[in-house]
Amino acid sequence: MGRPGLACALLLALCCCRCRRAAGVPGEVAVPEPELVEAEVGGTALLLCGPSHAPGNASHADWFSVHKEKQTPIFRVRQGQGQSEPGEYQHRLSLQGRGATLVLSHITPHDERVFLCQGKRPRTQEHRIQLRVYKAPEEPSIQANDVGISVNSEEPEEVATCVGRNGYPVPQVVWYKNGHPMKEEKNRVHVQSFQVAESSGLYTLRSVLKARLGKDDRDARFYCELSYRMPNGYRMKESKEVTVPIFYPAEKVWLEVEPEGLLKEGDRVQIRCLADGNPQPHFSISWKNLSTAEMEEQWTEDNGVLVLESARREHSGLYQCQGLDLETTDSLQSDPQELLVNYVSDVHVGPPAPVSEEGGSVNLSCKAESNRALEFRWLREKTGQVLAEGPVLQLHHLKREASGGYRCVASVPSVPGLNGTRLVNVTVSGSPWMAWKERRMRVKENTALNLSCEAWGHPRPNISWTVEGPVSEADQGPQSVVSTLSVLVTPELLETGVECVAANALGQNSTVIFLELATNTTPGFSSATVGPHARANSTSPEKKLPPPPESKGVVIVAVTVCVLLLAVLGATLYYCYKKGRLPCGRSGKQEITLPPPRKSEFVVEVKSDKLPEEMGLLQGGSQDKRAPGDQGEKYIDLKH
């Protein structure tokens, strides 16, 4: 056989040998797979010295920790009693039951290894256990890129970073955009994940999402999800959602006005420039007068907002925004927008100061300027009552009370709240008008007294007094005057009184003040006022002063004594009546009638010196009344 044949023979023999080992050689025992036991960090694991379905007799066994192909004795059992070997498991191992179960407490990630139990005959009672350890990571935290991403970037840029701390084993991370998972995509989406082993054996996962984003992603929501294994299955935890600033150039610029709708003079108006780019470009606002159609003014606002605190008609015109992108130097312009400020102005009433005699008439007319149709109405200034609709107000048969203010209101119905007003005062001429025809006052003699008198009229009246004394006057308006007189109360003044006379070119009128001496006055009662302010008190009747507290007490005591005396008198009369000794007649004799058996035994004569009114208390019924001519003597039959 040549060399090639020998080589083929050796190769064939080697293959056959491997095949026999793979198929199993009779007499050799195959090493079984370790039994799997799962536990959480910090928990407890039960290690059985034998299969869980048929544990062996472990009254005499040795336990080993197998790590990196190295066997280290950790526990031994002799006759059902256990003892720990020195080392890392010395204080965390104990026996349970009859010694077939070894209990490992306070599990850490470092305990994930193979544990070996050897019985009395190690070759036949060797059992391996694979311990798997799990720890759920903390809630994932996410940090978005707050610097922003430009849509013009040609490479994926960092979108957000997700961190999951203290998990075991290392969790898996999945990124989501708007609720949909993101997958790796060349030059579009890329995920970089890093893991850090802590000294505790736990892992911290750090994952960075990089992507190229477009304008449509300006409102996109990103979050990460951690997927991890636990003894009872797979679990997951999600982070909060974040958004990322997206930078893109503007394509359109426009203008907005607040408030919306029709504007009127006095409104606060805000003109704002907007663009569909991010960041917003630099804005400027131009204004064009509608009448001249030329640019007259230009404002530049850093934030693209122009505020008219109190709009006027002069602010009406065409407004336009210009936007300049400082990065690309591109310029955009909005469409011109008309701003119209509605107004009502120059409200006039004619005649400006109307005057009429009593019984006469006045016609008032009102006009105003506005850019819209106007409506007019007339109001009474004192009451706010609507007197008429339209630009003309006719007042007929005027009385003095018609004097005063009348207001014209010019309004624009199509623009709520837009109106203008003008007030005019109507004067009705006539003789003076006094508040009172006469007045009575209680005063104290020999005291100083101030008397006031008020009169109205057109022309303005003059006031005089029938008594001499210091006089002062005060104007209350163009048609009213108040005069105050200071006098000393004397007996002559109490007898004659005081008269206040108001006169003008059309006549005169007067008020008479009668003074009466007050018997009960308080200190300082020395002044009085006659006029409209005292009218309410002048019509009320005078009230009697209440009696002093001392007199009330005397009256109460007197009434009480009278009641007690009447009670004693009534008791005495009742006692006499019962004893048959009641003297009931007036001056004269009265017969006392007794019951029949005793009628003839005695007669009592009663005389009285009391007045008839007093004796009335002792009279009987109608049959006991005296006849005319009776001198006061009478016999009374006690039976009646």
WODACOR-V711007 format. One line per field, one symbol per residue. phi: phi as a letter, one per 30 degrees, with the letter a starting at -180 (. if undefined). A space follows every 50 residues. Layout:
phi = ???
This chain:
phi = .ddddddddddddddddddddddjcejccddddddcbcacdicbccccdk eddadddcdbabcbccbhiccbdbabbbhiccbdddkdcdcbcacbicjd bcccchdbedddacccccddcedcbdbcbccccbbdddedcbbddddjbd dddccecdcabcbcchcadddccbcbbhicdccebeibbbccbbbbdddd jdcccbbccbacccddcdcdccacbccbcbeckdbbbcddcbcbdccadd cbbbbbbbddjdcbdjddcbcbcbbccbddddcbccbbdddchbdcbbcb cdcibcccdbdbddddlccbccccdddcidcbbdddbdcccdbbbhdbbb ddbdbbdeidbbccbbbacadbdcbbacbdddciddcacjdbbccchdce dddkcbccccbcddbeicabbbcbccccdldebcdbdaacbcbcdibdbc ccbbbblbdddccbbdbdldbbbbdcldbbbbcbccbcdbeddddcibbc ccbbdckbabbccccbdcdcbceidbbabclddcddddddddcddddddd dddddddddddddddddddddddddddddicddcccdkcbccdceedcdc dabcccbbcddedddedcdcdddcdddeiddjcaccdddc
